[in-house]
Amino acid sequence: MLKTILAARETLLLVAVLLLLLLVSSRFPAFIEIDNLVKVLTDTSPLIILALGQMLVIVTRCIDLSVAANLALTGMVVAMLNTAAPELPIVFTLLIAVSLGAVLGAINGLLVWRLAIPSIVVTLGTMTIFRGTIFLISDGQWINAHEMSEHFSQFPRGSVAGMPVLAWIAVLVTITAWIFIARTPTGRAFFAVGSNPHASVYTGIDVGRTQCIAFIISGALAGLTGYLWVARYAVAYVDIASGFELEVVAACVIGGIAIAGGQGSVVGVLLGAIFLGVVKNALPVVNISPFWQLAISGAAILIAVAFNSRSSQSRGRLILKEAEQST
């Protein structure tokens, strides 16, 4: 039953994306040309990476509102590091970004696990702390393109088989997330904790530890995105990606991730992010104010939550019905 519901959601999202592309291309045929679709995917890649990390947190009945602040702080740190050591190889920059992001995620996870503070409170607090830290270490100054080394800023823009490295990284993260969730005990534990944390304890799963791991992975992906974002746009400043955490949560909810935890899929999150990415890129093309993106995203979230709610109620009624029949 669950697989059927998820398949229906993914099919609906795919149809919505295709209809949106068809609608826009009816006025501007160039929008669906391969080069432009690759550009849309590249623009959406940071959202895809962050949403996949957020997915792991949400399915464990938590939420991470600090991902965009994590992104901004990590991006500023590696940008400052690059100005101090411009010859540092990219592989070390990537390791530093991922490691720092993971540490910031671990702070969230440990506070939720060890102190039992609600995740929304923890991550609202750390979001503010991370943003404040950016101002303290940078003194409010920007780091611009001319201050960055060429290999630092060109890495995510480089092309492999006709597609930018940034897009390939999003593809790699998506495949890795699918394998991790489908093939590893830890991946399956995330959904077990979200579905029934009390029953998970009796199966030997440490609920707090599992939630902490989810925050660490989310933080690591935010750190990775921090470098990619700063390098691609060749600028680092305090308010980078301000408010982007709401778009990340929207991609997850639209993609079928249940806020109550325990339900969702990698394909759904991918399609949810692509849906928002197409909307964002299509609105300027059809001469609609970008502010409508907020209204469209909000409406899509409400519809998605209503769909999730009705699906959950249907499963609940079915279970009760089967219990009545057995008695």
C-alpha positions as CSV (number, residue, x, y, z in Angstrom):
1,M,0.0,0.0,0.0
2,L,2.8,2.4,1.0
3,K,4.7,1.7,-2.3
4,T,1.5,2.4,-4.2
5,I,1.0,5.8,-2.5
6,L,4.6,6.8,-3.1
7,A,4.5,5.7,-6.7
8,A,1.3,7.7,-7.2
9,R,3.0,10.8,-5.7
10,E,6.1,10.5,-7.8
11,T,4.0,9.9,-11.0
12,L,1.9,13.0,-10.1
13,L,5.0,15.1,-9.6
14,L,6.5,13.9,-12.9
15,V,3.3,14.7,-14.8
16,A,3.2,18.2,-13.1
17,V,6.8,18.9,-14.2
18,L,6.2,17.7,-17.7
19,L,3.0,19.8,-18.0
20,L,4.8,22.8,-16.7
21,L,7.6,22.4,-19.3
22,L,5.0,21.9,-22.0
23,L,3.1,25.0,-20.9
24,V,6.2,27.2,-20.9
25,S,7.6,25.7,-24.2
26,S,4.3,26.6,-25.9
27,R,5.2,30.2,-25.6
28,F,9.0,29.9,-25.6
29,P,10.1,26.7,-27.4
30,A,13.8,27.3,-26.5
31,F,13.0,26.6,-22.9
32,I,13.0,22.8,-23.4
33,E,16.2,22.8,-25.5
34,I,18.9,20.5,-24.0
35,D,21.2,23.3,-23.2
36,N,18.5,25.2,-21.2
37,L,17.3,22.1,-19.4
38,V,20.9,21.4,-18.3
39,K,21.1,25.0,-17.1
40,V,17.8,24.5,-15.1
41,L,19.3,21.3,-13.5
42,T,22.5,23.1,-12.7
43,D,20.6,26.0,-11.0
44,T,18.5,23.5,-9.1
45,S,21.5,21.3,-8.0
46,P,22.1,23.1,-4.6
47,L,18.5,22.7,-3.8
48,I,18.6,19.0,-4.7
49,I,21.7,18.3,-2.5
50,L,20.3,20.2,0.5
51,A,16.8,18.6,0.2
52,L,18.3,15.1,0.2
53,G,20.0,15.9,3.5
54,Q,16.9,17.5,4.9
55,M,14.9,14.4,3.9
56,L,17.0,12.3,6.3
57,V,16.3,14.6,9.1
58,I,12.5,15.0,8.5
59,V,11.9,11.2,8.2
60,T,13.3,10.9,11.7
61,R,10.6,13.3,13.0
62,C,13.0,16.3,13.2
63,I,13.7,19.4,11.0
64,D,16.9,21.3,10.3
65,L,16.2,25.0,9.7
66,S,20.0,25.9,9.9
67,V,21.0,24.3,6.6
68,A,21.2,27.6,4.7
69,A,23.1,29.3,7.5
70,N,25.5,26.2,7.6
71,L,25.9,26.7,3.8
72,A,26.7,30.4,4.3
73,L,29.2,29.9,7.1
74,T,31.0,27.0,5.4
75,G,31.1,29.0,2.2
76,M,32.6,32.0,3.9
77,V,35.2,29.9,5.7
78,V,36.5,28.2,2.6
79,A,36.4,31.5,0.7
80,M,38.6,33.1,3.4
81,L,40.8,30.0,3.4
82,N,41.2,30.4,-0.4
83,T,42.3,34.0,-0.1
84,A,44.9,33.0,2.5
85,A,46.1,29.9,0.7
86,P,45.1,30.2,-3.0
87,E,47.1,27.2,-4.1
88,L,45.3,24.8,-1.8
89,P,44.1,21.8,-3.9
90,I,40.3,21.6,-4.5
91,V,40.2,18.1,-2.9
92,F,41.3,19.6,0.4
93,T,38.8,22.5,0.1
94,L,36.0,20.0,-0.5
95,L,37.1,17.9,2.6
96,I,37.3,21.0,4.8
97,A,33.8,22.2,3.6
98,V,32.2,18.8,4.2
99,S,33.9,18.3,7.5
100,L,33.0,21.7,8.8
101,G,29.4,21.3,7.7
102,A,29.3,17.9,9.4
103,V,30.6,19.4,12.7
104,L,27.9,22.1,12.5
105,G,25.3,19.4,11.9
106,A,26.7,17.4,14.8
107,I,26.1,20.4,17.1
108,N,22.4,20.3,16.1
109,G,22.2,16.5,16.5
110,L,23.9,16.4,19.9
111,L,21.6,19.1,21.3
112,V,18.6,17.2,20.1
113,W,19.9,13.9,21.3
114,R,21.6,14.6,24.6
115,L,19.5,17.5,25.8
116,A,16.1,16.4,24.2
117,I,15.5,19.9,22.9
118,P,13.0,20.1,20.0
119,S,14.8,20.2,16.7
120,I,12.9,23.3,15.5
121,V,14.1,25.2,18.6
122,V,17.7,24.0,18.3
123,T,18.1,24.8,14.6
124,L,16.4,28.2,14.9
125,G,19.0,29.0,17.5
126,T,22.0,27.6,15.6
127,M,20.8,29.3,12.4
128,T,21.1,32.7,14.2
129,I,24.5,31.7,15.7
130,F,25.9,30.6,12.4
131,R,24.8,33.8,10.7
132,G,26.3,35.8,13.5
133,T,29.6,33.9,13.3
134,I,29.9,34.7,9.6
135,F,29.7,38.4,10.5
136,L,32.3,38.0,13.3
137,I,34.9,36.2,11.2
138,S,34.4,38.4,8.1
139,D,33.7,41.7,9.8
140,G,30.8,42.0,7.5
141,Q,33.0,42.2,4.4
142,W,32.4,40.5,1.1
143,I,34.8,38.2,-0.7
144,N,34.5,38.8,-4.4
145,A,35.5,37.0,-7.6
146,H,38.9,38.9,-8.0
147,E,39.9,37.7,-4.5
148,M,39.3,34.0,-5.3
149,S,41.8,31.8,-7.2
150,E,40.8,30.6,-10.6
151,H,40.8,26.9,-9.8
152,F,38.6,27.6,-6.7
153,S,35.9,29.3,-8.6
154,Q,36.0,27.3,-11.8
155,F,35.7,23.8,-10.3
156,P,31.8,23.7,-10.1
157,R,31.6,25.4,-13.5
158,G,33.8,23.0,-15.3
159,S,32.1,20.7,-17.9
160,V,32.1,16.9,-18.0
161,A,30.3,15.3,-21.0
162,G,28.4,18.5,-21.7
163,M,27.2,19.0,-18.1
164,P,28.7,21.2,-15.4
165,V,30.5,19.5,-12.5
166,L,27.9,21.1,-10.1
167,A,25.1,19.1,-11.8
168,W,27.1,15.9,-11.8
169,I,27.7,16.3,-8.0
170,A,23.9,16.6,-7.5
171,V,23.5,13.4,-9.6
172,L,26.2,11.6,-7.6
173,V,24.6,12.7,-4.3
174,T,21.2,11.5,-5.4
175,I,22.4,8.0,-6.4
176,T,24.4,7.7,-3.2
177,A,21.4,8.7,-1.1
178,W,19.2,6.2,-2.8
179,I,21.8,3.4,-2.2
180,F,22.3,4.5,1.4
181,I,18.6,4.4,2.2
182,A,17.7,1.3,0.3
183,R,20.8,-0.9,1.1
184,T,22.1,0.0,4.5
185,P,20.8,-0.7,8.0
186,T,21.3,2.9,9.0
187,G,19.3,4.2,6.1
188,R,16.4,1.9,6.9
189,A,16.7,2.9,10.6
190,F,15.9,6.5,9.7
191,F,12.4,5.4,8.5
192,A,11.9,3.0,11.4
193,V,12.6,5.8,13.9
194,G,10.2,8.1,12.0
195,S,7.5,5.5,11.7
196,N,7.5,4.4,15.3
197,P,10.3,5.6,17.6
198,H,9.0,3.6,20.6
199,A,8.9,0.3,18.7
200,S,12.4,1.1,17.2
201,V,13.8,1.1,20.7
202,Y,12.7,-2.5,21.2
203,T,14.4,-3.6,17.9
204,G,17.7,-2.2,19.2
205,I,17.7,1.1,17.4
206,D,19.1,4.1,19.3
207,V,16.6,6.8,18.3
208,G,18.6,9.8,19.5
209,R,21.8,8.5,17.9
210,T,20.0,7.9,14.6
211,Q,18.6,11.4,14.6
212,C,22.0,12.8,15.3
213,I,23.5,10.9,12.4
214,A,20.8,12.4,10.2
215,F,21.8,15.9,11.3
216,I,25.5,15.2,10.6
217,I,24.7,14.0,7.1
218,S,22.5,17.0,6.5
219,G,25.2,19.3,7.8
220,A,27.9,17.6,5.6
221,L,25.8,18.1,2.5
222,A,25.2,21.7,3.5
223,G,28.9,22.2,3.9
224,L,29.5,20.7,0.4
225,T,26.9,23.0,-1.0
226,G,28.4,26.0,0.7
227,Y,31.7,25.6,-1.2
228,L,29.8,24.9,-4.5
229,W,27.5,27.9,-4.0
230,V,30.3,30.4,-3.2
231,A,32.5,29.1,-6.0
232,R,29.8,29.1,-8.6
233,Y,28.6,32.6,-7.9
234,A,32.1,33.8,-7.0
235,V,31.0,35.8,-4.0
236,A,30.7,35.2,-0.2
237,Y,28.9,37.4,2.3
238,V,26.8,37.2,5.4
239,D,23.3,36.8,3.8
240,I,24.1,34.2,1.2
241,A,21.2,31.8,0.7
242,S,19.1,33.8,3.3
243,G,15.7,32.1,3.5
244,F,16.8,29.2,1.3
245,E,16.0,26.7,4.1
246,L,12.3,27.3,3.5
247,E,12.7,26.3,-0.1
248,V,14.6,23.2,1.0
249,V,11.7,22.1,3.3
250,A,9.2,22.9,0.5
251,A,11.1,20.6,-1.9
252,C,10.9,17.8,0.7
253,V,7.2,18.3,1.5
254,I,6.2,18.6,-2.2
255,G,8.3,15.5,-2.9
256,G,6.2,13.5,-0.4
257,I,8.2,13.6,2.8
258,A,5.8,13.4,5.7
259,I,6.4,16.1,8.3
260,A,5.3,13.5,10.9
261,G,8.3,11.3,9.8
262,G,8.7,7.8,8.4
263,Q,7.5,8.3,4.9
264,G,9.2,9.5,1.6
265,S,11.6,8.6,-1.1
266,V,14.7,10.0,-2.8
267,V,12.9,10.1,-6.2
268,G,10.1,12.1,-4.7
269,V,12.5,14.7,-3.2
270,L,14.4,14.9,-6.5
271,L,11.2,15.6,-8.4
272,G,10.0,18.1,-5.7
273,A,13.3,20.0,-6.1
274,I,13.1,19.9,-9.9
275,F,9.5,21.2,-9.8
276,L,10.5,24.2,-7.8
277,G,13.6,24.7,-10.0
278,V,11.4,24.7,-13.2
279,V,9.0,27.1,-11.6
280,K,11.8,29.4,-10.6
281,N,13.4,29.4,-14.0
282,A,10.0,29.6,-15.9
283,L,8.5,32.6,-14.2
284,P,10.9,35.2,-15.6
285,V,10.5,33.6,-19.1
286,V,6.7,34.1,-19.1
287,N,7.0,37.6,-17.6
288,I,5.6,36.7,-14.2
289,S,7.0,38.3,-11.1
290,P,9.4,36.1,-9.2
291,F,7.4,36.9,-6.1
292,W,4.7,34.6,-7.5
293,Q,7.2,31.8,-6.8
294,L,6.5,32.1,-3.1
295,A,2.7,31.9,-3.6
296,I,3.1,28.9,-6.0
297,S,5.5,27.1,-3.5
298,G,3.1,27.8,-0.6
299,A,0.1,26.5,-2.5
300,A,2.1,23.4,-3.5
301,I,3.1,22.8,0.1
302,L,-0.5,23.0,1.3
303,I,-1.7,20.6,-1.4
304,A,1.2,18.2,-0.6
305,V,0.5,18.2,3.2
306,A,-3.2,17.7,2.5
307,F,-2.4,14.7,0.2
308,N,0.0,13.3,2.9
309,S,-2.7,13.7,5.6
310,R,-5.4,11.9,3.6
311,S,-3.0,9.1,2.7
312,S,-2.2,8.6,6.4
313,Q,-5.8,8.6,7.4
314,S,-6.6,6.0,4.7
315,R,-4.0,3.7,6.0
316,G,-5.2,4.3,9.6
317,R,-8.8,3.4,8.7
318,L,-7.6,0.3,6.9
319,I,-5.7,-0.9,9.9
320,L,-8.7,-0.3,12.2
321,K,-11.0,-2.1,9.7
322,E,-8.7,-5.1,9.6
323,A,-8.6,-5.2,13.4
324,E,-12.4,-5.1,13.6
325,Q,-12.7,-8.0,11.1
326,S,-10.2,-10.1,13.1
327,T,-12.3,-9.7,16.2
